Amino acid sequence: MPAILSNIQQNLSRAAYAAMTVVDGYQATQIPIDTSALANNRTIENTTTGEMSVKCILRFNQDYAAAVHAKVGVNWKRPSAVDHWLAKAAAESKDAAQKMFNDSIKGVI
């Protein structure tokens, strides 16, 4: 890959990661259960899926994260929690994440 394209690809990757940190910030305040294991054991995986294509995944390292998201065992909720917290956090943070991406990529492309 020519240097200019490589530079653009790296900047796209950084911008996508920055946008995902916005989503992560939203979801962290809405996790339905108050456990440090679920709240603190997550990562943002950022992979290149082709030229000028990047994929970010917010991955929880706890097996029960999907069950919590699916509202299994509702009695473990904390007062600030919302059902399907991750999907709602993604929807709520969409504009802020898009702005972060745009601001991060500005002047690069």
Residue pairs with C-beta under 8 A, 6 or more apart in sequence:
1 9
1 51
5 51
5 52
7 108
8 52
8 108
8 109
9 48
9 51
9 52
9 54
11 104
11 105
11 108
11 109
12 52
12 54
12 105
13 46
13 48
13 54
14 104
15 100
15 101
15 104
15 105
15 108
16 46
16 54
16 55
16 56
16 101
17 44
17 46
17 56
18 100
18 101
18 104
19 56
19 97
19 98
19 100
19 101
19 104
20 44
20 46
20 56
20 58
20 97
21 44
21 100
22 93
22 96
22 97
22 100
23 58
23 89
23 90
23 93
23 97
24 42
24 44
24 58
25 93
26 89
26 90
26 92
26 93
26 96
27 58
27 85
27 86
27 89
27 90
28 39
29 80
30 80
30 81
30 82
30 85
30 88
30 89
31 38
31 39
31 68
31 81
31 85
32 68
32 71
32 76
32 77
32 78
32 81
32 82
32 83
32 85
33 68
33 76
33 77
33 78
33 81
34 78
37 62
38 60
38 62
38 64
38 65
38 68
41 60
41 61
41 62
42 58
42 59
42 60
42 61
43 58
43 59
43 61
44 56
44 57
44 58
44 59
45 56
45 57
45 59
46 54
46 55
46 56
47 54
47 55
47 56
47 57
48 54
49 55
58 86
67 73
68 76
68 85
69 84
69 85
69 86
69 87
70 84
71 83
71 84
82 88
